[in-house]
Amino acid sequence: MELSSKKLEKAVNEMAQLPGIGKRTALRLVLHLLKQPKEQTQFLAEALQNMREEIKFCNNCNTLSDNDICEICANPKRDKSIICVVEDIRDVMAIENTGLYKGLYHVLGGRISPIDGIGPSQLSIFPIVEKVKAGEVKELIFALSSTMEGDTTNFYIYKQIQEYSINVSTIARGIAIGDELEYTDEVTLGRSLLHRIPFEMSIKNA
């Protein structure tokens, strides 16, 4: 896409790098920004810059946070003995939107996928295993996507903690096989959490 302004063209090309944004949509967004007061564009640029430079990973659960400990982990009303294991921050948001879960989370940062070169060492698995070994956890809930990679990751973590006396459950399969957790509607996701089943049963039924 050649434009009359090289600066405009560069802005469009950068905007088009975002997922789901094509060149036409990028052009529409950039032209919209040009019509706004300069202050509006500056606010957007500053917000993005601050997010990139100042956002952190929670030291406890590995989710994105403004502080060393996120608001969920710092909330005294949350049940710290129950930990829900998810792939990324989008899954935390999806579960929080149900309003039905009152425990903590642990964000792995992905799932085991040998074809993509992602093994256990690339994920945040060791910290959750250490919490179980330290006796901090009464129940571990696997809430990974219903895919082969998700099931592989669940099973790997389960084998690491199998000898310890804690409840290990997985969300009920009201979620279709192959579905990503973040795209599941809130009612289905909430029910899947409430009606979670022991992980051993999910292995036997697989």
KADA-V681429 format. One record per residue. N is the residue number from 1. D_FIRST is the distance of its C-alpha to the first C-alpha in Angstrom with 2 decimals. Layout:
n d_first
N D_FIRST
N D_FIRST
This chain:
n d_first
1 0.00
2 3.81
3 6.48
4 10.18
5 11.25
6 10.81
7 12.87
8 10.86
9 7.69
10 10.37
11 11.94
12 9.14
13 8.84
14 12.63
15 13.10
16 11.26
17 13.98
18 16.56
19 18.16
20 17.38
21 14.26
22 11.07
23 7.59
24 9.03
25 12.24
26 11.08
27 9.68
28 13.04
29 15.00
30 13.82
31 14.52
32 17.78
33 18.73
34 18.32
35 20.79
36 23.26
37 25.99
38 25.23
39 27.96
40 26.17
41 23.19
42 25.81
43 27.73
44 24.79
45 24.04
46 27.78
47 28.22
48 25.59
49 27.09
50 30.61
51 29.84
52 28.47
53 31.41
54 34.29
55 34.04
56 36.59
57 37.89
58 41.24
59 44.04
60 45.79
61 43.31
62 40.07
63 37.98
64 35.73
65 37.85
66 38.23
67 41.59
68 43.31
69 44.65
70 42.57
71 43.99
72 44.83
73 46.87
74 48.51
75 49.60
76 53.38
77 53.31
78 51.23
79 53.25
80 52.68
81 54.53
82 51.86
83 48.52
84 45.63
85 43.49
86 39.78
87 36.61
88 34.54
89 34.37
90 32.77
91 35.98
92 38.11
93 36.35
94 36.83
95 40.53
96 41.14
97 39.84
98 42.71
99 45.23
100 47.62
101 47.42
102 49.42
103 49.38
104 47.12
105 44.11
106 43.10
107 39.43
108 39.08
109 35.43
110 34.74
111 36.91
112 38.45
113 36.24
114 37.44
115 34.64
116 32.18
117 34.61
118 35.72
119 39.50
120 41.96
121 41.75
122 38.06
123 38.99
124 41.26
125 44.17
126 46.89
127 47.21
128 47.86
129 50.42
130 52.12
131 52.41
132 54.11
133 56.44
134 57.36
135 58.49
136 56.04
137 54.73
138 56.67
139 53.90
140 50.56
141 48.19
142 45.50
143 42.51
144 39.90
145 37.69
146 39.62
147 38.11
148 39.73
149 38.25
150 39.52
151 42.95
152 43.12
153 42.46
154 45.08
155 47.61
156 47.07
157 47.73
158 50.65
159 52.29
160 52.09
161 53.97
162 56.12
163 59.36
164 59.06
165 60.59
166 57.69
167 56.29
168 53.06
169 51.32
170 48.06
171 46.40
172 47.64
173 45.58
174 44.83
175 41.29
176 40.16
177 39.94
178 36.45
179 35.38
180 33.74
181 36.00
182 33.42
183 32.60
184 36.29
185 37.67
186 40.04
187 43.17
188 42.84
189 42.02
190 44.92
191 47.33
192 46.25
193 47.18
194 50.45
195 51.49
196 50.49
197 52.66
198 54.24
199 51.91
200 54.65
201 54.69
202 50.98
203 51.65
204 54.57
205 52.65
206 49.62
